[in-house]
Amino acid sequence: MAADAPAHVRVETTTGDRATAHTLARSAVAARLAACAQVGGPITSHYRWRDEVRADEEWTLVLKTAADRLDALVAHLRAAHPYDVPEIIAVPVTGGDPDYLGWLVDETRPAE
């Protein structure tokens, strides 16, 4: 990772129901791929899918992870997500409380 590359990432996805969002959150944290995750919603998402404009109720899932765990987290979400093409967006964290960010990295280290 380059010296100026962010060390921490927020990953966002959506699901069609609350239970799925909680399942994804719990599994990512249990696997130490995310330090924590928040589920929010319901929200209404407007999008185009298969040449049709749609509006559906969804739930938002935001996960915090170390940048070196991002690829594994994305792979986990893709494998566990019920959508054909899930929204999985990584947003770099450019600052924050050093104690929290240190905890975030510690919690995403593979179990010994």
N, CA, C and O of each residue as an XYZ file, in Angstrom:
448
protein
N       0.849     -1.173      0.000
C       0.000      0.000      0.000
C       0.896      1.237      0.000
O       1.858      1.297      0.765
N       0.603      2.196     -0.822
C       1.385      3.427     -0.904
C       1.301      4.192      0.410
O       0.315      4.082      1.139
N       2.330      4.959      0.703
C       2.388      5.689      1.969
C       1.206      6.626      2.146
O       0.751      6.835      3.271
N       0.694      7.199      1.050
C      -0.411      8.141      1.159
C      -1.776      7.468      0.968
O      -2.802      8.147      0.991
N      -1.801      6.159      0.782
C      -3.068      5.443      0.611
C      -3.789      5.374      1.955
O      -3.149      5.230      2.997
N      -5.118      5.476      1.934
C      -5.852      5.405      3.197
C      -5.709      4.022      3.826
O      -5.671      3.008      3.128
N      -5.631      3.998      5.127
C      -5.491      2.735      5.857
C      -6.835      2.186      6.316
O      -6.920      1.054      6.793
N      -7.890      2.997      6.171
C      -9.214      2.631      6.669
C     -10.258      2.907      5.601
O     -10.123      3.843      4.813
N     -11.301      2.086      5.581
C     -12.306      2.177      4.527
C     -13.697      1.965      5.114
O     -13.888      1.143      6.009
N     -14.667      2.722      4.594
C     -16.094      2.472      4.849
C     -16.632      1.753      3.627
O     -16.409      2.192      2.499
N     -17.327      0.668      3.838
C     -17.905     -0.097      2.744
C     -19.415     -0.039      2.897
O     -19.955     -0.287      3.975
N     -20.090      0.293      1.800
C     -21.539      0.442      1.828
C     -22.186     -0.557      0.882
O     -21.686     -0.817     -0.213
N     -23.305     -1.110      1.327
C     -24.120     -1.968      0.485
C     -25.570     -1.797      0.908
O     -25.857     -1.192      1.941
N     -26.480     -2.332      0.107
C     -27.900     -2.325      0.444
C     -28.446     -3.732      0.277
O     -27.902     -4.544     -0.471
N     -29.532     -4.002      0.990
C     -30.210     -5.293      0.881
C     -31.712     -5.056      0.807
O     -32.202     -3.967      1.108
N     -32.417     -6.075      0.407
C     -33.861     -5.954      0.246
C     -34.656     -6.099      1.524
O     -35.856     -5.827      1.541
N     -33.999     -6.529      2.609
C     -34.728     -6.663      3.871
C     -33.772     -6.532      5.053
O     -32.559     -6.702      4.927
N     -34.353     -6.230      6.184
C     -33.574     -5.984      7.402
C     -32.813     -7.229      7.847
O     -31.652     -7.129      8.244
N     -33.436     -8.382      7.788
C     -32.795     -9.609      8.257
C     -31.516     -9.903      7.476
O     -30.511    -10.307      8.060
N     -31.549     -9.705      6.172
C     -30.357     -9.947      5.354
C     -29.255     -8.971      5.717
O     -28.091     -9.362      5.808
N     -29.599     -7.711      5.926
C     -28.602     -6.714      6.321
C     -27.937     -7.119      7.631
O     -26.716     -7.030      7.760
N     -28.732     -7.565      8.604
C     -28.164     -7.991      9.893
C     -27.301     -9.242      9.728
O     -26.260     -9.362     10.373
N     -27.715    -10.156      8.885
C     -26.926    -11.370      8.647
C     -25.574    -11.028      8.030
O     -24.544    -11.548      8.457
N     -25.579    -10.151      7.024
C     -24.319     -9.733      6.405
C     -23.426     -9.002      7.408
O     -22.218     -9.234      7.448
N     -24.013     -8.127      8.212
C     -23.246     -7.383      9.213
C     -22.586     -8.342     10.199
O     -21.384     -8.261     10.452
N     -23.384     -9.241     10.747
C     -22.875    -10.178     11.751
C     -21.783    -11.075     11.169
O     -20.765    -11.314     11.818
N     -21.990    -11.572      9.946
C     -21.011    -12.493      9.368
C     -19.687    -11.788      9.062
O     -18.622    -12.378      9.242
N     -19.738    -10.548      8.608
C     -18.511     -9.809      8.310
C     -17.729     -9.498      9.584
O     -16.503     -9.604      9.600
N     -18.427     -9.118     10.643
C     -17.750     -8.833     11.910
C     -17.215    -10.131     12.517
O     -16.089    -10.157     13.016
N     -18.001    -11.203     12.483
C     -17.556    -12.483     13.036
C     -16.309    -13.002     12.321
O     -15.447    -13.621     12.944
N     -16.214    -12.751     11.016
C     -15.064    -13.189     10.229
C     -13.879    -12.236     10.340
O     -12.845    -12.460      9.711
N     -14.019    -11.178     11.130
C     -12.986    -10.155     11.332
C     -12.633     -9.420     10.040
O     -11.513     -8.940      9.863
N     -13.618     -9.343      9.142
C     -13.443     -8.592      7.903
C     -13.882     -7.147      8.068
O     -13.499     -6.284      7.278
N     -14.673     -6.885      9.080
C     -15.102     -5.534      9.438
C     -15.042     -5.428     10.955
O     -15.341     -6.386     11.668
N     -14.651     -4.252     11.440
C     -14.607     -4.038     12.884
C     -16.007     -3.813     13.440
O     -16.316     -4.217     14.561
N     -16.849     -3.163     12.641
C     -18.213     -2.902     13.054
C     -19.063     -2.627     11.826
O     -18.551     -2.363     10.738
N     -20.362     -2.695     12.023
C     -21.291     -2.458     10.914
C     -22.569     -1.864     11.480
O     -23.016     -2.239     12.564
N     -23.145     -0.944     10.744
C     -24.428     -0.361     11.119
C     -25.452     -0.673     10.044
O     -25.170     -0.614      8.847
N     -26.659     -1.009     10.508
C     -27.788     -1.259      9.620
C     -28.754     -0.096      9.787
O     -29.113      0.265     10.908
N     -29.169      0.481      8.681
C     -30.124      1.584      8.719
C     -31.208      1.394      7.681
O     -31.007      0.737      6.659
N     -32.341      1.968      7.952
C     -33.424      1.878      6.977
C     -34.755      1.813      7.682
O     -34.824      1.936      8.905
N     -35.768      1.628      6.952
C     -35.732      1.413      5.508
C     -35.498      2.713      4.739
O     -35.783      3.809      5.222
N     -34.970      2.552      3.533
C     -34.786      3.641      2.585
C     -35.500      3.250      1.298
O     -35.855      2.086      1.110
N     -35.707      4.202      0.426
C     -36.240      3.892     -0.899
C     -35.147      4.157     -1.919
O     -34.624      5.267     -2.013
N     -34.810      3.132     -2.677
C     -33.795      3.260     -3.722
C     -34.469      3.330     -5.081
O     -35.346      2.528     -5.400
N     -34.045      4.299     -5.869
C     -34.522      4.453     -7.247
C     -33.367      4.071     -8.155
O     -32.252      4.562     -7.977
N     -33.616      3.207     -9.120
C     -32.544      2.720     -9.984
C     -33.119      2.110    -11.262
O     -34.314      1.831    -11.362
N     -32.234      1.915    -12.225
C     -32.617      1.247    -13.463
C     -32.073     -0.177    -13.401
O     -30.900     -0.387    -13.093
N     -32.927     -1.148    -13.694
C     -32.513     -2.549    -13.727
C     -33.253     -3.242    -14.864
O     -34.483     -3.258    -14.907
N     -32.483     -3.812    -15.780
C     -33.041     -4.518    -16.929
C     -34.041     -3.652    -17.693
O     -35.169     -4.061    -17.967
N     -33.590     -2.443    -18.027
C     -34.348     -1.468    -18.819
C     -35.638     -0.991    -18.159
O     -36.551     -0.528    -18.843
N     -35.715     -1.099    -16.864
C     -36.894     -0.623    -16.142
C     -36.444      0.257    -14.981
O     -35.544     -0.116    -14.228
N     -37.070      1.425    -14.838
C     -36.799      2.268    -13.676
C     -37.643      1.751    -12.528
O     -38.857      1.584    -12.649
N     -36.975      1.500    -11.410
C     -37.648      0.887    -10.258
C     -37.458      1.735     -9.016
O     -36.549      2.563     -8.950
N     -38.300      1.529     -8.052
C     -38.170      2.111     -6.717
C     -38.542      1.012     -5.735
O     -39.665      0.508     -5.745
N     -37.591      0.648     -4.888
C     -37.809     -0.429     -3.935
C     -37.320     -0.029     -2.551
O     -36.402      0.779     -2.408
N     -37.948     -0.608     -1.538
C     -37.492     -0.417     -0.175
C     -36.255     -1.278      0.049
O     -36.226     -2.455     -0.311
N     -35.241     -0.675      0.644
C     -34.009     -1.397      0.954
C     -33.507     -0.986      2.335
O     -34.007     -0.046      2.953
N     -32.509     -1.719      2.791
C     -31.817     -1.434      4.038
C     -30.355     -1.175      3.717
O     -29.766     -1.858      2.879
N     -29.774     -0.192      4.384
C     -28.382      0.192      4.171
C     -27.500     -0.504      5.202
O     -27.852     -0.611      6.377
N     -26.355     -0.970      4.737
C     -25.360     -1.570      5.615
C     -24.043     -0.841      5.384
O     -23.559     -0.774      4.254
N     -23.461     -0.291      6.453
C     -22.177      0.402      6.388
C     -21.210     -0.347      7.290
O     -21.468     -0.532      8.479
N     -20.100     -0.774      6.713
C     -19.096     -1.539      7.441
C     -17.786     -0.767      7.452
O     -17.445     -0.112      6.467
N     -17.053     -0.836      8.550
C     -15.749     -0.186      8.643
C     -14.676     -1.255      8.713
O     -14.780     -2.214      9.478
N     -13.627     -1.070      7.891
C     -12.568     -2.064      7.842
C     -11.226     -1.407      7.578
O     -11.151     -0.230      7.224
N     -10.166     -2.186      7.755
C      -8.828     -1.756      7.370
C      -8.680     -1.973      5.867
O      -9.217     -2.934      5.315
N      -7.956     -1.085      5.215
C      -7.829     -1.152      3.760
C      -7.245     -2.486      3.291
O      -7.600     -2.970      2.216
N      -6.357     -3.083      4.083
C      -5.774     -4.356      3.665
C      -6.732     -5.538      3.802
O      -6.396     -6.654      3.407
N      -7.916     -5.305      4.355
C      -8.949     -6.348      4.470
C     -10.082     -6.124      3.466
O     -11.031     -6.906      3.415
N      -9.981     -5.054      2.669
C     -11.056     -4.685      1.753
C     -11.375     -5.788      0.744
O     -12.541     -6.145      0.576
N     -10.369     -6.328      0.078
C     -10.639     -7.353     -0.935
C     -11.352     -8.558     -0.348
O     -12.275     -9.093     -0.961
N     -10.934     -8.989      0.832
C     -11.582    -10.139      1.482
C     -13.014     -9.799      1.876
O     -13.905    -10.640      1.751
N     -13.247     -8.568      2.354
C     -14.609     -8.164      2.717
C     -15.504     -8.118      1.484
O     -16.638     -8.595      1.527
N     -15.012     -7.551      0.392
C     -15.798     -7.495     -0.842
C     -16.131     -8.913     -1.320
O     -17.266     -9.179     -1.713
N     -15.167     -9.808     -1.291
C     -15.415    -11.195     -1.704
C     -16.467    -11.847     -0.818
O     -17.337    -12.565     -1.310
N     -16.392    -11.602      0.474
C     -17.364    -12.135      1.424
C     -18.775    -11.617      1.123
O     -19.734    -12.388      1.083
N     -18.886    -10.308      0.915
C     -20.197     -9.726      0.634
C     -20.768    -10.258     -0.677
O     -21.952    -10.586     -0.748
N     -19.939    -10.345     -1.708
C     -20.426    -10.868     -3.000
C     -20.927    -12.300     -2.858
O     -21.964    -12.654     -3.420
N     -20.204    -13.117     -2.118
C     -20.586    -14.525     -1.956
C     -21.859    -14.684     -1.132
O     -22.657    -15.585     -1.390
N     -22.051    -13.818     -0.147
C     -23.181    -13.968      0.770
C     -24.407    -13.147      0.381
O     -25.494    -13.376      0.911
N     -24.248    -12.203     -0.528
C     -25.332    -11.276     -0.873
C     -26.318    -11.938     -1.831
O     -25.904    -12.622     -2.767
N     -27.609    -11.743     -1.610
C     -28.597    -12.374     -2.495
C     -28.796    -11.670     -3.842
O     -29.376    -12.265     -4.750
N     -28.338    -10.430     -4.001
C     -28.526     -9.714     -5.261
C     -27.593    -10.268     -6.343
O     -26.493    -10.732     -6.044
N     -28.040    -10.217     -7.597
C     -27.191    -10.604     -8.721
C     -25.980     -9.683     -8.827
O     -24.859    -10.142     -9.050
N     -26.210     -8.386     -8.666
C     -25.148     -7.378     -8.737
C     -25.317     -6.446     -7.538
O     -25.929     -5.385     -7.657
N     -24.780     -6.836     -6.392
C     -24.960     -5.986     -5.214
C     -24.139     -4.711     -5.293
O     -23.032     -4.696     -5.830
N     -24.703     -3.648     -4.749
C     -23.932     -2.418     -4.575
C     -22.908     -2.687     -3.483
O     -23.270     -2.989     -2.346
N     -21.642     -2.577     -3.825
C     -20.565     -2.656     -2.836
C     -19.612     -1.527     -3.189
O     -18.889     -1.593     -4.183
N     -19.621     -0.493     -2.363
C     -18.833      0.707     -2.622
C     -17.902      0.941     -1.446
O     -18.329      0.930     -0.292
N     -16.624      1.154     -1.746
C     -15.636      1.443     -0.717
C     -15.276      2.919     -0.772
O     -14.965      3.458     -1.834
N     -15.324      3.558      0.377
C     -15.025      4.984      0.489
C     -13.845      5.135      1.454
O     -13.936      4.696      2.600
N     -12.751      5.742      1.017
C     -11.600      5.877      1.906
C     -11.908      6.794      3.083
O     -12.605      7.799      2.943
N     -11.380      6.430      4.235
C     -11.474      7.263      5.430
C     -10.175      8.051      5.502
O      -9.093      7.470      5.581
N     -10.282      9.357      5.476
C      -9.083     10.193      5.434
C      -8.713     10.786      6.781
O      -7.729     11.518      6.883
N      -9.480     10.482      7.809
C      -9.164     10.990      9.135
C     -10.133     10.436     10.158
O     -11.069      9.710      9.825
N      -9.893     10.788     11.394
C     -10.763     10.350     12.473
C      -9.989     10.227     13.771
O      -8.805     10.556     13.836
N     -10.659      9.759     14.784
C     -10.041      9.596     16.094
C      -8.991      8.484     16.034
O      -9.324      7.355     15.673
N      -7.756      8.767     16.372
C      -6.701      7.755     16.279
C      -6.988      6.501     17.106
O      -6.665      5.394     16.675
N      -7.586      6.659     18.278
C      -7.897      5.486     19.103
C      -8.930      4.593     18.413
O      -8.792      3.370     18.405
N      -9.957      5.204     17.840
C     -10.979      4.425     17.115
C     -10.357      3.731     15.906
O     -10.600      2.546     15.679
N      -9.560      4.460     15.132
C      -8.968      3.879     13.933
C      -8.002      2.746     14.285
O      -7.903      1.765     13.547
N      -7.298      2.873     15.394
C      -6.433      1.786     15.857
C      -7.244      0.564     16.243
O      -6.874     -0.565     15.921
N      -8.365      0.797     16.943
C      -9.273     -0.306     17.301
C      -9.798     -0.986     16.045
O      -9.869     -2.213     15.984
N     -10.165     -0.193     15.043
C     -10.687     -0.728     13.791
C      -9.675     -1.701     13.162
O     -10.046     -2.796     12.739
N      -8.414     -1.300     13.104
C      -7.390     -2.176     12.535
C      -7.224     -3.425     13.397
O      -7.174     -4.538     12.871
N      -7.138     -3.250     14.713
C      -6.963     -4.402     15.607
C      -8.073     -5.431     15.426
O      -7.809     -6.633     15.401
N      -9.300     -4.968     15.302
C     -10.456     -5.877     15.202
C     -10.571     -6.568     13.858
O     -11.359     -7.503     13.713
N      -9.805     -6.130     12.874
C      -9.864     -6.761     11.565
C      -8.644     -7.640     11.283
O      -8.442     -8.083     10.153
N      -7.850     -7.885     12.291
C      -6.735     -8.802     12.129
C      -7.275    -10.237     12.199
O      -8.142    -10.537     13.021
N      -6.769    -11.106     11.347
C      -7.216    -12.512     11.397
C      -6.980    -13.097     12.791
O      -5.992    -12.782     13.454
N      -7.900    -13.950     13.215
C      -7.771    -14.595     14.526
C      -6.542    -15.496     14.531
O      -6.208    -16.123     13.525
N      -5.886    -15.548     15.664
C      -4.694    -16.400     15.773
C      -5.069    -17.808     16.149
O      -4.194    -18.664     16.285
